[in-house]
């Protein structure tokens, strides 16, 4: 049989394909319950190779240790089912992802997309791998290569536009990114990834009021049953943060960002990230750190994704939990001896960042500066976006100011003002460094 884009699928039935394509659409929009939908596809056709693959990606891209175990089990099940060369490529990519070999998985998915540019799942999974490995060029180019094979009206075309928009933003092509992202949202208002791509543009251009308006208008589309909504609410909070509106930021934290006290790492990363920015600015956040740190605590010894570790450390520092901080550091030391890509993520960026955050909490600002300065140019290696990794620069600037290093403080403040001249926060740093 073939799916709606004409790709041959092994072991499927028409009913199973319908469940599978619903799951894929849910993943592309970050809505609903794609795991539940793909489980229905597998129940309808247990030999449906691509359904098992999609399930494996859903778990393997979650950055949770327990989820990676499910991805490995799903890979083992898919291996027994055979399939076409394209499907076997997917099974191979899933196996590499489940083993923590992110770069190899991304390369295998790249090869599939080159041969089969209409393979929407290969593009979607590959794009997420590029995000988690901080590969901004491939965020753009993986999609750019395939786009000429797509046309308006094809199933999932909006998702290609949304992914391309994010890749364009991460490579600094802001005008095209904004136009492409808005086009994707126009086609599919529930495409949370496209919504977030446009928010990224406005964040990088310090267009705070435009960003607030963009996120507030028609918000039902990107919030209804969306598992990306916490991250998109975080983007709204960033705009208020840059304007110095701490009350608005805390209201968003207490509401849609962390009102549910999620224990998912992807949501806790956003919660830590916004509280840390407030912490750097000297804002009293009350007992919020303690509640968040308590949920990070069971993950303190996991050290399976360095980007998460940095945000867990923020919570442990904010909540004054030195024992948990030391547990995390020790787990990272063990992780650096592993044979997966996270060993490099941790060694190159994650470990020095975690140590720097801990040093900042200890009041050792010169040590924070010493640790952060060398890794800024390679911080993309542990994943995330420019907007997410901005905490590194913000922490460095604040540490330089508090350390009393006047020359470095001025240099860093001037640097940020040059990059973001419209940002009130940039102006504040200049003033504090004595240049305003």
Secondary structure, 3 states (H helix, E strand, C coil): CECCCCCECCCCCHHHHHHHHHHHHHHHHCECCHHHHHHHHHHHCCCCHHHHHHHHHHHHCCCCHHHHHHHHHHHHHHHCCCCCHHHHHHHHHHHHHHCCCHHHHHHHHHHHHHHCCCCHHHHHHHHHHHHHCCCHHHHHHHHHHHHCCCCCCCCCHHHHHHHHHHHHHHCCCHHHHHHHHHHHHHHCCCCHHHHHHHHHHHHHCCCHHHHHHHHHCCCHHHHCCECCHHHHHHHHHHHHHHCCCHHHHHHHHHHHHCCCCCCCHHHHHHHHHHHHHHHHCCCCCCCHHHHHHHHHHCCCCCCCCHHHHHHHHHHHHHCCCHHHHHHHHHHHHHHCCCCCHHHHHHHHHHHHHHHHHHHHHCCCHHHHHHHHHCCHHHHHHHCCCHHHHHHHHHHHHHHHHHHCCHHHHHHHHHHHHHHCCCCHHHHHHHHHCCCC
